[in-house]
Amino acid sequence: MTDDPQSPTGRPVPAWFTDAKFGIFVHWGAYSVPAWAEPTGELGATDPEVWFAHNPYAEWYWNTSQIEGSPAWEHHRAVYGGRPYDDFLDLWRAESFDPGDWADLFARAGARYVVPTTKHHDGIALWDAPGTGTRNTVHRGPRRDLVADLAGAVRARGLRFGVYYSGGLDWYAGRRAVIRHEDRIDDYGRPHEAAYAAYALRQVRDLIDRYRPDVLWNDIGWPDLGMADLPGMFAGYYAAVPEGVVNDRWDGAHADYLTSEYQANRQNETAAAWENCRGVGLSFGYNRNEGPEDLLDTAGAVRLLVDVVSRGGNLLLNVGPKADGTLPEEQRAVLEGIASWMTHHAAAVHATRPLEPGDAVPGGETADGEGPPWVRWTRDDRHAYAFVAGAPGGEAVLKVRPGLLDPATAARLDGGPVSAAAVSDGVRVASPWLDAPLPAAVRFSLASPG
Ligand SMILES: CC(C)[C@@H]1NC[C@@H](O)[C@H](O)[C@@H]1O
């Protein structure tokens, strides 16, 4: 891989992160018991006026089900009789949880890191977190240290392991105010008391001490009265995990890389190091109401991954396990599809970087070029990779800078036939594989390696 891009704070971003390109998020919690939300739309592309009362994030069930008259409010009363949310912790059994099976699938799918929720907004910890008493999965419900179980399985397969922590919202130890609108999060939702700041700091430090996470993925910011603690906490983290990376959701305190979420904060995707995250569907926690129309299919997930990588980012794709610990079949199928695709195309993804501006023209939706076909490019020190999909008749003219590609070396398509010939404004490629919705990577040698 090339020189590490400088992070927003100047600390060199460890090469493992910028080479990884693909990670798996896991949102699993007491909310996975009701597993109920309205699949209304993507964050950043849904009317914020209706977002909270019709929240597609099933992991927000505690909040959504307390907004009087919302469908979730109706559902919670009709199905659960309005029982306390914490009952879901005791109903969460994880009886079929097999961390090795998850880790095998994630590794086959080409993921290089895994980031599970350790404490989401409901404040329920998936480890024996300090300050939680018995309100965690070690003492109730699953009766397991789910963080340790997944960390061990993931790392046994050579993947990196990170932790998601909800520092800015905690509806148990922090404020329990129902959030009805984005503008009210700071007023009603986010706890800023000194006691909560100390509580959250103690828990993140415990995560660092116990699991040495490769990624610290905080969410919704950090309590005001705890901001002064962060430089010391980060210093301790890097001392314990020299190749660790920290995301950007600490209220500006620090960031090794920037994040975007579905269509929100896409402006961050120009940073030296960045990561887009989203669910396979419209929710991070498992939502039983999602149908095929709400989910990415394999081609959609691969195109998202390739588009993100072609622009220099990582994709953190989320799966929402069911309460019993199985991965929903429709989400599992997407990861299996990516795994199959990776058997031919992983080399064009991992440890690559974007082409230089002007070296080639992407094509298809979301890029500047016209489509079809859908075209994205990556490169490593010796090759350029053109990902092509939807090319009519399996043929496409790829517009590239004259002199970029070595005309003396034949193009290759791992596992499939391909032909290529120089034309006036680029190179014409042809293969039956290029007509499919799923992109195929055609490998070219660079005229000037390096
Ligand atoms: C990107 C992902 C971590 C989401 N962040 C905002 C949360 O409110 C949401 O539930 C989800 O965790």
The ligand as an ORCA input file, in Angstrom:
! r2SCAN-3c Opt
* xyz 0 1
  C     -24.077      4.840     12.115
  C     -24.728      4.048     13.256
  C     -23.665      3.783     14.244
  C     -25.905      4.836     13.788
  N     -25.441      6.001     14.487
  C     -26.534      6.860     15.003
  C     -27.440      6.005     15.917
  O     -28.495      6.805     16.407
  C     -27.973      4.841     15.154
  O     -28.820      4.079     15.961
  C     -26.816      3.965     14.659
  O     -26.119      3.444     15.769
*
